[in-house]
């Protein structure tokens, strides 16, 4: 694994939209090196035949039947809305006049 140069630390900081002083960059240099060493170790792990998973805890989703139910009536919806105009829920303008 190649070591990070100070210029590369500053480049990574710029990509992350961070402005670092030289002292901050030097302090982060060791942390970034440790992260890259860990990633390098993970890349060398033998994973042939290992099934991908999103969690080692074995979570399962509880799936229930999707059964339609009655919706809310207009008066209830309008009563829940913070602002209304006539029989409609009022929302703030998002687009300017003639906007797409």
PyMOL commands that set and color helices and strands:
alter all, ss='L'
color gray80, all
select helices_A, chain A and resi 6-15+22-43+74-80
alter helices_A, ss='H'
color red, helices_A
select strands_A, chain A and resi 84-85+88-89
alter strands_A, ss='S'
color yellow, strands_A
deselect
rebuild
show_as cartoon
